């Protein structure tokens, strides 16, 4: 592997801060055509069908899938993921740790500009990282910078991070759009109206609840510019209607969650469907700070009353696998290491008895309709299964924007959710399940033991050592039924015959729209 590319398979040795100095000439992201991208004639409009409108255009607060997918094409990050989820150079062309791992020096790319024409430099990086770390910003990735004590910009092309100690997760954590680099002159209000990034596209036009159109950024720093002249994200409320739009030639690309819709699309003969395993996970989130769920025995009763394979088979036609908390291949949890690896109604009744709730409980549960296709079917199956254990899931189905608002505010007892996974467990869960995590209110659970385990996971650079630590994290989460992890599935990328160059990713990212051509 070239110097400077950290592999999901080598994330291990990745990093004394994972970090052997990384060189822009060797990293695949030195070009705007990532590894695996294909060629094609430039020009044309690519129409992407999506089921929801972005709920924000401010990258530091984006959690909705559509918002993330739009924003990662408008903004740049210090590091990036390639198609294999290796960490490669982005706006930082190299990074070098000190011998003791308490300092990380990043060298920035020269000649990079924002969409408004202003120059990107170290003051923008310092401003961005300082603001993400400021609790008042309410940035969703704040916990990923917990090891950063200070950010200095000694010159225009250099940034120095002073750390509390080695942080093996930091390079991967810097690669998410929630860590986007913003101009020091911009504000959240301004960017929600007019995004101003360093990405391969700029904002062209937005029609609320209908479409958002991106225009190729001809000043993009990469060796090659985006292939398509424009990319339109067209809002079509359900996946079956997107298939119809593709068959009629009005949409050229879509990513489906529903395997039945994918089968229908492919069956028509004019659409190609690529099936990609995902790091994302389907989960019944439990808020241990509310109501009956404050009692671990109620949560364990719910865990024991659910046949996860039945949920998978009913909602997703069996397309996927039952999962534990951690889905990243190098750190994957064993779903059999949980209090009830198989459904056990007798055990569920025993736990309810310990809680003094033998007569049953009611748990108010929010469900999103629109953000992903299987949510309502999952919720209905969960409700039916739990009813047999005298646990009533009182379902409240919300449109995706309202769901996200309630979710971020932790205004729920339980939530049927599809959450994004990452190649490193710290990025996936440090923000949720540590006491200082900025999404700990949403997670509803933390403990001193988890705080210590996550701290160890960041400080350890040995792969086997990190795997053992995160195994303990997974076991602790399951033993306390913090949430109920269900399954991980697939995405189904549908393209019409005139589309070439798109590369699906296990992270669900649409970053390869920049290599996609329309013939």
C-alpha positions in Angstrom: 0.0 0.0 0.0 1.4 3.5 -0.8 2.5 5.6 2.0 -0.2 7.8 3.3 -3.1 5.5 2.5 -4.5 3.9 5.7 -6.5 0.8 5.0 -9.6 -0.4 6.7 -7.5 -3.5 6.9 -4.5 -1.7 8.1 -6.1 0.8 10.3 -4.4 -1.1 13.0 -1.0 -0.3 12.5 -2.4 2.7 11.2 -1.3 4.9 13.6 0.8 5.9 16.2 -1.6 8.3 15.7 -2.1 5.9 13.0 0.3 8.0 11.3 3.2 7.4 9.2 3.7 10.6 7.3 1.4 10.7 4.3 2.3 12.2 1.0 0.0 13.7 -1.6 1.9 12.2 -4.5 1.2 8.7 -3.2 -2.4 9.0 -1.9 -5.2 8.2 -4.3 -7.1 11.3 -3.2 -4.4 13.5 -4.7 -6.7 13.3 -7.8 -10.4 14.1 -7.9 -10.9 10.7 -9.6 -10.7 8.3 -6.7 -9.4 4.8 -7.1 -12.0 2.7 -9.0 -13.6 5.7 -10.8 -14.2 5.3 -14.5 -13.9 7.7 -17.3 -16.6 9.1 -19.6 -17.4 12.1 -21.6 -17.8 15.3 -19.6 -21.0 17.2 -19.6 -24.7 16.5 -19.3 -27.0 16.4 -16.3 -27.2 13.4 -14.0 -30.6 13.1 -12.2 -30.5 11.2 -8.9 -33.7 10.1 -7.4 -34.0 10.6 -3.6 -37.0 10.1 -1.3 -36.5 13.2 0.9 -35.3 16.8 0.7 -32.1 17.7 2.7 -33.2 18.9 6.1 -30.1 21.1 6.4 -27.3 22.5 4.2 -24.9 23.0 7.2 -22.4 20.2 7.2 -21.5 20.2 10.9 -25.1 19.4 11.8 -26.1 17.0 9.0 -27.4 13.6 10.1 -30.1 12.9 7.5 -28.8 10.6 4.7 -29.9 12.9 1.9 -28.3 15.9 3.5 -25.0 14.1 4.0 -25.0 12.8 0.4 -25.5 16.3 -1.0 -23.1 18.0 1.3 -20.2 15.6 0.7 -20.2 16.7 -2.9 -20.1 20.4 -2.0 -17.5 20.4 0.8 -14.0 19.1 1.4 -12.4 17.4 4.4 -8.8 17.1 5.6 -8.8 13.4 4.9 -11.0 11.3 2.7 -12.0 7.7 2.2 -11.3 5.9 -1.0 -13.6 3.2 -2.5 -12.1 0.6 -0.1 -12.5 2.9 2.9 -8.8 3.5 3.1 -8.0 6.9 4.7 -6.2 9.0 2.1 -5.2 12.7 1.6 -7.9 15.3 1.2 -7.4 19.0 1.9 -4.4 17.9 4.0 -1.9 16.5 1.6 0.2 14.9 4.4 0.2 14.5 8.2 3.0 13.6 10.6 2.7 12.7 14.3 5.3 13.5 16.9 7.2 10.6 18.5 5.0 10.7 21.6 1.8 11.0 19.6 0.8 14.2 21.3 1.2 16.4 18.3 -0.1 16.1 14.7 1.2 18.4 12.0 -0.8 18.7 8.8 0.4 20.1 5.6 -2.4 21.7 3.5 -2.9 21.7 -0.2 -1.9 24.9 -2.0 -4.1 26.7 -4.5 -7.5 25.4 -3.1 -10.4 27.9 -3.3 -13.9 28.0 -1.9 -16.9 28.2 -4.2 -17.0 32.0 -3.7 -13.4 32.3 -5.0 -11.7 32.9 -1.6 -8.5 31.0 -0.8 -8.5 28.0 1.6 -5.7 28.1 4.1 -4.7 27.2 7.7 -6.9 29.9 9.3 -10.0 28.2 7.9 -8.8 24.9 9.3 -8.2 26.4 12.7 -11.5 28.2 12.6 -13.4 25.0 11.5 -11.9 22.7 14.1 -12.2 25.3 16.9 -15.9 25.8 16.1 -16.6 22.1 15.8 -15.1 21.6 19.3 -17.1 24.5 20.7 -20.1 23.0 22.5 -22.2 26.0 21.5 -21.9 25.0 17.8 -23.8 21.8 18.5 -21.6 20.0 15.8 -22.5 16.3 15.6 -18.9 15.3 15.3 -17.6 17.2 18.3 -16.7 14.1 20.3 -14.4 12.9 17.5 -12.1 15.7 18.4 -12.0 15.0 22.1 -8.3 14.3 22.1 -7.5 17.7 20.6 -6.4 20.2 23.2 -5.6 23.1 20.8 -5.2 24.0 17.1 -2.4 26.2 15.9 -1.7 27.7 12.4 1.9 28.7 12.3 1.8 29.5 8.6 -0.8 29.5 5.8 -0.1 25.9 4.8 0.5 24.2 8.2 -1.8 23.2 11.0 -0.6 21.7 14.3 -3.0 19.8 16.6 -1.9 19.5 20.2 -3.4 16.2 21.5 -3.9 14.7 24.9 -2.2 11.5 23.6 -2.1 9.2 20.6 -5.5 9.0 18.8 -5.7 6.1 16.4 -9.2 7.0 15.3 -8.4 10.6 14.3 -7.5 10.3 10.6 -10.7 8.4 9.9 -12.8 10.7 11.9 -11.5 13.7 9.9 -12.8 12.2 6.7 -16.6 12.6 7.4 -18.6 15.6 6.0 -19.5 16.5 9.6 -15.8 17.6 9.7 -16.0 19.7 6.6 -13.7 22.7 6.3 -15.6 26.0 6.1 -14.4 29.5 5.4 -13.6 31.5 8.5 -15.8 34.2 7.0 -18.9 32.1 6.8 -21.8 31.5 9.3 -24.4 28.7 9.7 -27.2 31.1 8.6 -25.3 32.0 5.4 -24.3 28.5 4.5 -27.8 27.1 5.0 -28.8 29.5 2.2 -25.7 29.4 0.1 -23.2 26.6 0.6 -19.6 27.6 0.1 -17.2 24.6 0.0 -14.1 23.3 -1.7 -15.8 20.2 -3.2 -16.2 19.0 -6.8 -19.6 20.7 -7.1 -21.1 24.0 -6.1 -24.8 24.8 -5.4 -26.7 25.6 -8.6 -30.4 25.9 -7.7 -32.7 24.6 -5.1 -36.5 24.2 -5.2 -37.7 23.4 -1.7 -39.1 19.8 -1.4 -38.6 19.3 -5.1 -35.0 19.3 -6.2 -31.5 20.6 -5.5 -29.1 21.0 -8.4 -25.3 21.0 -8.1 -23.0 22.5 -10.8 -19.5 21.2 -11.6 -16.8 23.2 -9.8 -14.2 23.9 -12.5 -11.9 25.3 -9.9 -11.9 22.1 -7.9 -8.4 21.2 -6.6 -8.3 17.6 -8.0 -6.4 16.6 -11.1 -9.7 15.9 -12.8 -12.9 17.8 -12.5 -16.4 16.2 -12.1 -17.6 14.4 -15.2 -21.2 15.6 -15.2 -21.9 19.3 -15.8 -24.7 19.2 -13.3 -26.2 16.7 -10.8 -29.8 17.1 -9.8 -31.1 15.4 -6.7 -34.8 15.1 -7.5 -37.2 14.4 -4.6 -39.7 11.6 -5.3 -41.3 10.5 -2.1 -41.2 6.7 -2.5 -38.8 4.3 -4.1 -41.3 2.6 -6.4 -42.1 5.9 -8.0 -38.3 6.5 -8.5 -38.2 3.2 -10.5 -41.0 4.5 -12.7 -39.1 7.7 -13.3 -36.0 5.7 -14.2 -38.0 3.6 -16.7 -39.3 6.7 -18.3 -35.8 8.3 -18.6 -36.4 11.1 -16.1 -34.0 9.8 -13.5 -30.7 8.1 -14.2 -29.4 6.9 -10.8 -30.9 6.0 -7.4 -29.8 4.1 -4.3 -32.6 1.9 -2.9 -32.9 0.4 0.6 -35.9 -1.9 -0.2 -34.8 -5.2 -1.9 -38.3 -5.7 -3.4 -38.0 -2.3 -5.2 -34.5 -3.3 -6.4 -35.9 -6.5 -7.8 -38.7 -4.7 -9.6 -36.2 -2.2 -11.0 -33.9 -4.9 -12.4 -36.7 -7.0 -13.7 -37.6 -4.3 -16.3 -34.4 -5.0 -18.3 -33.4 -1.3 -18.8 -31.9 -0.7 -15.3 -28.8 -2.2 -13.8 -28.7 -2.8 -10.0 -25.5 -3.2 -8.0 -25.9 -4.7 -4.5 -23.4 -3.4 -1.9 -23.1 -4.6 1.8 -23.3 -1.7 4.2 -21.7 -0.6 7.4 -25.0 1.0 8.3 -27.1 -0.8 10.9 -30.8 -1.1 11.6 -31.5 -0.6 15.3 -34.2 -0.1 17.9 -32.8 2.8 19.9 -33.8 2.8 23.5 -33.6 6.0 25.7 -32.5 4.7 29.1 -33.1 8.1 30.6 -36.9 7.9 30.0 -39.9 6.1 31.6 -39.9 2.4 31.9 -36.6 2.1 30.0 -34.7 3.5 32.9 -34.8 -0.1 34.3 -32.2 -2.3 32.6 -34.5 -5.3 33.1 -37.2 -3.7 30.9 -34.6 -3.1 28.2 -33.3 -6.7 28.5 -36.8 -8.0 28.3 -37.3 -6.2 25.0 -34.0 -7.6 23.8 -34.9 -11.1 24.6 -38.4 -10.8 23.1 -37.1 -10.0 19.6 -36.2 -12.5 16.8 -33.9 -10.3 14.8 -33.9 -12.7 11.8 -37.7 -12.4 11.7 -37.3 -8.6 11.4 -34.7 -9.0 8.7 -36.8 -11.6 6.7 -40.1 -9.6 7.1 -38.8 -6.1 6.4 -35.9 -6.7 4.0 -36.6 -10.2 2.5 -33.7 -11.6 4.4 -31.2 -9.4 2.5 -28.6 -8.8 5.1 -27.3 -10.3 8.4 -28.1 -10.1 12.0 -25.6 -7.8 13.7 -24.1 -6.7 17.0 -23.2 -3.1 17.7 -20.0 -2.9 15.6 -20.3 -3.5 11.9 -16.8 -2.4 10.8 -15.1 -5.5 9.3 -11.9 -5.3 11.4 -13.8 -4.8 14.7 -17.0 -6.7 14.0 -19.2 -7.7 17.0 -20.3 -11.3 17.5 -24.1 -11.2 17.6 -24.2 -14.4 19.6 -22.5 -12.7 22.5 -25.6 -11.1 23.9 -27.9 -12.1 26.8 -30.5 -13.6 24.4 -28.8 -14.5 21.1 -32.1 -16.2 20.2 -35.6 -15.1 21.0 -36.6 -16.2 24.5 -40.0 -15.2 25.7 -39.6 -17.0 29.0 -36.4 -15.0 29.7 -38.2 -11.8 28.6 -41.0 -12.5 31.2 -38.4 -13.1 33.8 -36.8 -9.8 33.2 -40.1 -8.0 33.3 -40.8 -9.7 36.6 -37.5 -8.4 38.0 -38.6 -4.9 36.9 -41.9 -5.4 38.7 -43.7 -5.1 35.4 -45.1 -8.6 34.9 -48.4 -7.0 33.6 -46.5 -5.4 30.8 -45.2 -2.0 29.7 -45.8 0.6 27.0 -42.9 2.2 25.1 -43.6 5.2 22.9 -41.6 4.7 19.7 -40.9 7.1 16.7 -40.6 5.8 13.2 -39.4 7.7 10.1 -41.4 7.4 6.9 -39.5 8.5 3.9 -35.8 8.4 4.8 -35.4 4.7 4.3 -37.9 2.3 2.8 -38.0 -0.6 5.4 -38.6 1.5 8.5 -42.4 1.1 8.9 -42.3 -2.7 8.1 -39.5 -3.1 10.7 -41.6 -1.2 13.3 -44.7 -3.2 12.6 -42.9 -6.5 13.0 -41.2 -5.3 16.2 -44.6 -4.3 17.6 -46.1 -7.7 16.8 -43.2 -9.6 18.4 -43.0 -7.5 21.5 -46.8 -7.7 22.0 -46.3 -11.4 22.7 -44.1 -10.4 25.6 -46.7 -7.9 27.0 -44.6 -5.0 25.7 -46.6 -2.5 23.7 -44.7 -0.4 21.2 -46.9 2.6 20.7 -45.8 3.7 17.2 -45.7 7.3 16.0 -44.8 7.5 12.3 -43.2 10.8 11.2 -42.0 12.3 8.0 -38.2 12.3 7.8 -37.6 15.9 8.8 -39.8 15.7 11.9 -38.2 12.4 12.8 -34.7 13.9 12.7 -35.8 16.9 14.8 -37.2 14.6 17.4 -34.2 12.2 17.2 -31.7 15.0 17.7 -33.6 16.4 20.6 -33.8 12.9 22.2 -37.6 13.4 22.3 -38.5 9.7 22.3 -38.6 6.6 24.4 -37.5 4.4 21.5 -36.8 5.0 17.9 -36.7 2.6 14.9 -33.6 3.9 13.1 -31.0 3.2 10.4 -27.7 4.7 11.5 -24.6 5.2 9.6 -21.6 3.0 10.3 -17.9 3.9 10.0 -14.7 2.0 9.4 -13.5 2.9 13.0 -15.7 2.2 16.0 -14.7 5.4 17.8 -16.2 7.4 14.9 -19.4 5.3 15.1 -20.0 5.2 18.8 -17.7 7.5 20.8 -20.1 10.4 20.2 -23.0 8.3 21.4 -21.9 6.3 24.4 -19.3 8.3 26.2 -20.5 10.6 29.0 -19.0 13.7 27.2 -20.2 12.6 23.7 -22.2 15.2 22.0 -24.9 12.8 21.0 -25.0 11.0 24.3 -28.4 12.6 25.0 -29.6 10.9 21.8 -28.0 7.6 22.9 -29.5 7.7 26.3 -26.8 5.6 27.9 -23.2 5.9 29.1 -21.1 4.5 31.9 -17.6 5.0 33.5 -16.6 1.6 32.0 -17.5 2.7 28.5 -15.7 6.0 29.0 -12.5 4.1 29.9 -12.9 1.6 27.1 -13.3 4.3 24.5 -10.3 6.2 25.8 -8.2 3.0 25.6 -9.4 2.3 22.1 -8.2 5.7 20.9 -4.9 5.5 22.7 -4.0 2.0 21.5 -2.4 1.6 18.1 -2.1 -2.2 18.0 -4.8 -3.7 15.9 -5.3 -6.8 18.0 -5.4 -4.7 21.1 -8.0 -2.3 19.7 -10.2 -5.3 18.6 -10.1 -6.7 22.1 -11.1 -3.3 23.5 -14.0 -2.8 21.2 -15.2 -6.4 21.8 -15.6 -5.3 25.4 -17.5 -2.2 24.3 -19.9 -4.3 22.3 -20.4 -6.8 25.1 -21.1 -4.0 27.6 -23.6 -2.4 25.3 -25.4 -5.7 24.8 -25.3 -6.7 28.5 -27.0 -3.4 29.4 -29.4 -3.4 26.3 -28.4 0.2 25.6 -30.0 -0.3 22.2 -31.3 -3.3 20.4 -29.2 -3.9 17.3 -31.1 -5.7 14.6 -29.3 -6.2 11.2 -27.1 -4.7 8.6 -28.2 -4.8 5.0 -27.4 -3.7 1.5 -27.9 -0.7 -0.7 -29.0 -1.3 -4.2 -27.6 1.2 -6.7 -29.7 1.5 -9.8 -28.4 3.1 -13.0 -29.8 3.5 -16.5 -27.8 2.2 -19.5 -26.3 5.7 -20.2 -24.6 6.0 -16.8 -21.0 5.0 -16.2 -18.3 5.6 -13.6 -20.3 5.5 -10.3 -18.7 3.4 -7.5 -21.0 2.3 -4.6 -19.4 2.3 -1.2 -20.0 0.3 2.0 -20.4 3.5 3.9 -23.3 4.5 1.7 -21.4 7.6 0.4 -22.2 9.2 -2.9 -18.8 10.8 -3.3 -18.3 9.0 -6.6 -20.8 11.2 -8.3 -17.8 13.2 -9.3 -16.6 10.3 -11.5 -20.0 9.6 -13.0 -20.8 10.3 -16.6 -24.1 10.4 -18.5 -23.8 9.3 -22.1 
